[in-house]
Amino acid sequence: MTFPLRIGTRRSKLALAQSGMMQRAIGRALNVPEAEIETAIPLVEIVTTGDRIQDRRLLEVGGKALFTKEIEEALLAGRIDIAIHSMKDVPAEQPDGLCIAAIPEREDARDAFISRDFDSFDALPFGARLGTASLRRQAQALALRPDLKVEMLRGNIDTRLRRAAEGDFDAILLAVSGMARLGVTEHIREKLSLDAFLPAPGQGALAIQTRAADIDAPLNAHWVAALNHPETAIAVAAERGAMTALEGSCRTAVGAYALIANDALHLTTEMLSPDGSARWRRVGDLAQPTEADARALGQRLGGEVHAWAGDQEVDPATLDG
Ligand SMILES: NCc1[nH]cc(CCC(=O)O)c1CC(=O)O
């Protein structure tokens, strides 16, 4: 592979921010002068099916893959060379011919509490209205506060922030990482604990996807080595191992978070009933893990949670708060 290295990106502000960050990082790794970045590593905008659908029927028509399908087709057809995704939105399996070449260092993995009127989650009054489209956030919030009224909130981050500012909800929850990449962290009232709001698998991490056949080309090997963050890649492997075993989807409330401290991997994974009244959680550790070890630990713990919790998938028709 040679220049130009074309980066395919969705058109949302978040996708453009993430792709722009990675465009600059790849440019630095390859010593591309600032003035030449736009021609050497251009951004190519691609509209995905997921971007066109803004209502809850999204859940019924195909979930996560809707945001990646057209981009993956462009990679396979050779119209682009690189794609940047939120790891959280990447399905468990890569299509034939594609791979995740690098996983850069993770941003803050926590969820953020956003509210016009209240300082913290604990300060919400009885029966307060909480906006979220995430079954995981719904279940985790209800586990702490069964009195809350959870209501569907879709749309991009700006839309959600505007609706919170207008008082359509007493509070909303968003990933800290997405807000940080958009430069809107001033709206965060509280960063929620990793324990109470165990994040979605891969939350806060990015995935850099390429054609598998091109990964060892010298130009690629260079930026891949510079951008891949092994600790993040190992933690994400554990979380996604758990996700696979839990058959996690947007119809199940599933969380997984791993970190490496003192050369050991610590993984927590859980499933909740949609109303938060039941919670099945497992934790595990592994010294000096490889990515394969981490994935295996995730699969084992996720499998235990799955066997214990049973099938918690909800009918999307009922997923309305
Ligand atoms: N499901 C939507 C989505 N996909 C990725 C992010 C940003 C967070 C991330 O990079 O993990 C968000 C928004 C959110 O959850 O608030």
The ligand as an SDF file (V2000), in Angstrom:
LIG
                    3D

 16 16  0  0  0  0  0  0  0  0999 V2000
  -23.6780    3.9820   20.9680 N   0  0  0  0  0  0  0  0  0  0  0  0
  -23.2840    5.2400   20.4130 C   0  0  0  0  0  0  0  0  0  0  0  0
  -21.8510    5.5440   20.6750 C   0  0  0  0  0  0  0  0  0  0  0  0
  -20.8650    4.8250   20.0960 N   0  0  0  0  0  0  0  0  0  0  0  0
  -19.6670    5.3220   20.5290 C   0  0  0  0  0  0  0  0  0  0  0  0
  -19.9330    6.3860   21.3640 C   0  0  0  0  0  0  0  0  0  0  0  0
  -18.8830    7.1890   22.0050 C   0  0  0  0  0  0  0  0  0  0  0  0
  -18.2280    6.4810   23.1310 C   0  0  0  0  0  0  0  0  0  0  0  0
  -17.1060    5.5770   22.7580 C   0  0  0  0  0  0  0  0  0  0  0  0
  -16.2100    5.9970   21.9980 O   0  0  0  0  0  0  0  0  0  0  0  0
  -17.0590    4.4540   23.2720 O   0  0  0  0  0  0  0  0  0  0  0  0
  -21.3170    6.5440   21.4660 C   0  0  0  0  0  0  0  0  0  0  0  0
  -22.0640    7.5730   22.2170 C   0  0  0  0  0  0  0  0  0  0  0  0
  -22.3400    7.2460   23.6660 C   0  0  0  0  0  0  0  0  0  0  0  0
  -22.4470    6.0830   24.0540 O   0  0  0  0  0  0  0  0  0  0  0  0
  -22.4860    8.1880   24.4440 O   0  0  0  0  0  0  0  0  0  0  0  0
  1  2  1  0
  2  3  1  0
  3  4  1  0
  3 12  2  0
  4  5  1  0
  5  6  2  0
  6  7  1  0
  6 12  1  0
  7  8  1  0
  8  9  1  0
  9 10  2  0
  9 11  1  0
 12 13  1  0
 13 14  1  0
 14 15  2  0
 14 16  1  0
M  END
$$$$
